[in-house]
């Protein structure tokens, strides 16, 4: 939990915690459906130190068309189910006005939450708002906190609950690097704290397969899109992809606090590859290996070493990569897998200490 105070996750109710029906009014038990993923996400957020406050507009609540009892039954059941799972809401703040009333308590206005603005025990810098409508994002902006619009069929949005929890709990280290030259157009997207299937397209299927190994075996999210002058040579595409990937690693690592820095050895049938790496800020490559074949698939084997040198130079990475064996396909793939495993170990966070006696990396 932040030393500055309590982090609050303000959440809308309808369409955010529970699904919104076609008539936009949850006035019976039959209409109560939880939004997918909300309970595990809130548990993660709770464990990360967040407290929860519901802020909801309920048009005309308490009128003949929307009696208080019709609201209370499903709402109390919802709160009871959350509580049974270990999720308790600090407050439930309800505005009963109609949109035409322009009430100061109706989102996106802040009338219901003014006491949080006055409370110095609240860490608004690290608080957030989750809702399904533009008015929820405007509410977040008015409050001076980060806003997330949950993805729904009715109102769009870009987030699901798992993604929101990842964003707020993991402080993910991400980078997007675009490198455009006369020879290539490269885009690399990287998230060091999310494991997902890599999405790679370089025009070189075997090279795509090798980059897939980096994403898979490092346990990171990796997207690579490359267009190059393959009608001339593969060199520019492979080299510039390595440069862009290195820049993305350097940018995503930031100040490198909490990382491990260092190595891995990997067998693959008759082949043995070892990779020892250090994000110490000094680019250097030692490559010990040779290939008999000129190509493996559509990738020239002479560019294997060059690819890793490009990463080292742009990521300020020291890499010692050694491979031995009989099958060149196995040797190339083992190089990429060993590098990926070493990378995954090196970037994994544990605490926030800087792994250097120099005070910088």
C-alpha positions, 0 to 999 in steps of 0.5 A: 500500500502506498505510504501516501495513504489509501488507494481507492478504486471507484467503480460504477455498478451497472455494466461494470460489476454486474451486467446491464440489461436491455432496459438499463434497470436492475430491478429484479433478482433475475436480472443480476449477472456478474461481469466476467472476471470481476471477482478474481480481478477485485481480489487481486486489487484488494491484495494490492492495497486497494479499497473499493467505492461504488459510485452509481447513477440510478435514474429516478430511484425511489419513484413509482417507476423504480421503487427503492425495494426493487433496487435494494433486493438485487443490490444487497444480494450482489454485495453479499456475494462479493462479501462471501468472496472476500470483497467488501466495499468501503461505500456505496454512493448512489445518485437518484436524479434524472439526467435532465436535473443536472444534479451536482451529485450525478456522475460525472460531477463530483458531489458524491465524492467530495469528502475523498478530495478533502481527505488527506489520508487518500492517495488519489495519485494511485487511485483509479476509476472503472466504468463502462461509459464516457461519463465514468471516464469524465468522472475520473478526469474531474477527480484527477485519477486514472480512468478505465472504460470496461469493454461492453457491447453497448458503449465500447471501451478497451479494457477487461477486468483482467487487464485492469488488474494487471495494469494497476497491480503489476505496474507493467513494464511496456514499450512500443518502438517504431523504427522506419528506414529506407530499407525497413519498417519495424514495430515492436510491442513488448510487455515484460510482465504479461505472458501471452502468445507472440504475434510476429510477422517479418516475411521470413517464416523461420525468423518468425518462428525464432522470435516466437521462441523469445516471447514464449520462453521468456514469458513475455508479451511480444508483437513484431511487425516488420516489412523489409527489402527482402527482394534484395536481402534478409540482412536489413530485416533481421538486423533492424528487428534486433535493433528495435527489439533491443530498444524496446527492452531497454525502454521497458526495463526503465531504471531496472530496479528489482531485476535479477540481471543474469544466465541459462543453459539449454539442451536440445537433443544433441545440441547444448546452448548456454546464454549468460546475460547482464543488463549492466549498461555495457553492450558486449557480445561473445558468440561461440558457435558455428554452422555448416549450412548457409541457411536454416529455412529462409534465415541465413545462419551468418545473421544469427550472431548479427541479430544478437549483436544488434540486440546487445548494442541497442539494449546495452546488454552484455550477452555471452552465447555459446552453442555446440551440436551437429544439427544446425536447425537445433543449434539456431533454435537453441540459441534463441531459446537459451537467450529467451530463458536467460532474458526471462530470468534477468527481467523478472522483478523481485522487490525494488532494489537496484542490482548494482553497487554503482547506484546505476545500471 
